[in-house]
Amino acid sequence: QVRLVESGGGLVQAGGSLRLSCAASGRSDSIDLMRWYRQAPGKQRELVARIWSSGFTYYADSVKGRFTISRDNAKNTVYLQMSTLKPEDTAVYYCNARSRAMDYWGQGTQVTVSS
């Protein structure tokens, strides 16, 4: 079992920055992949970025060049640094971890970008 707790969301003006954190506990040593998803009102949940235990990363086109995903394996924490935020980035952001072929989710953190 893996437990994920996100933090760092909030309200920011367009062009601003936020950093989300996701702390993993439990059987976190078996996590090989961590991802950030987001879900805006009335829309499907979408993948924002992912990072493998090797450090290899992937970004959705909509955030490429503005968001950076990173992880601190010693702290079992993954981060999402978000810069040059746009109103369309407004959503609930969810942390996801894959461990032993099972997916675990955090409770989500709200990010609101005002224009």
N, C-alpha and C positions, 0 to 999 in steps of 0.2 A: 504494500500500500504506500502511495506517495501523496503527500499533502502539499498543496501549493497555495501560497498567500501573496496576492499582488498588493502593491502600494504605489503611490506617486501620481495618481490621477488628479485632475482638478480642472479649473477654468483658466484659460490663457487667451490672450489676444492673438489674432492672426499674425504670423511672423515670429511668434515666440517659441519657446522650447519647454519641454518637459522630459523627465526621465522616469520611466516605469521600472519597478523592480518586482521580481517574482522569486520568493524564497521557497525552496523545496525542503521537505523533511520526510522522515520515514525511510523507505528503501530507496533513497535518492542516489545511492552509489550505482544503481543499475540503470540510471537514465542515460539513454544514448542520443536523444533528440529532444530539443525544447523549441517551442514555437509560440509566437504571439499571433492571436487572431483578434479581429474586431467585428462588432456588429452594430450598425447604425439602425435607428428606428425604421421599421418597415423593410429592412433589407436582410439578405442572408449573411450569415457569419462568413467572413473572408480571411484567408491567410495573409498576414502582414509580413512576417519574417520568420526564419527558422535558423537554428544553429545546431550542428552536430557536435558530439563530444570531441571530435577532431578539430573543431573550430571552423569548419566549412560553413559558409552562410548562404542564404538565399533571401531575396527581397521581392516583394510584389512591385510591379512597374510603377504603381501609384505612389510608392514611398521611396523608391530607389534614389539615392543621393541626398535624401533628407533624414532618413532613419538609420540608426545603427544598432544592431543586436550584438550583445556580447555576453559572456558568461564567466563567472568566477567559480571554478570547480571546488576550490577550497571552502567557499562559503555556500556552495550549492545554490547559487543565485544567478538568474539571468536578468539582463537589463535590456531596455529598449530606450535608447536616446532618440528623442524626436525633436527635430529642428525645423525651422521654417514652416511651422504648422499652418494648416489651412482650415477653413470652416468645414470642408468636406472630410476632415480627419475626425470630426466629432463622432464618437461612438463609445460603446463599452468595450474595453480591451480585456481579453482573456489570455491567460497564460496556459499553455498545454505542455505536458511532458509525456514522453513515451518511455515506458519501462517494461521490459520483458513482453513486448508486443501488446501492451495495454496502454490506453490513453487515460490521462488524469487531467482534470481541469481545475483552475482556480475559480474564485467567486466573481471575478471581474472587477474592473475599476473604470469609473467614468472619466472620459476626457471630453471636454467641451471647449471648442475654439470659437471665439466670438470674432465677428468681422468688424 
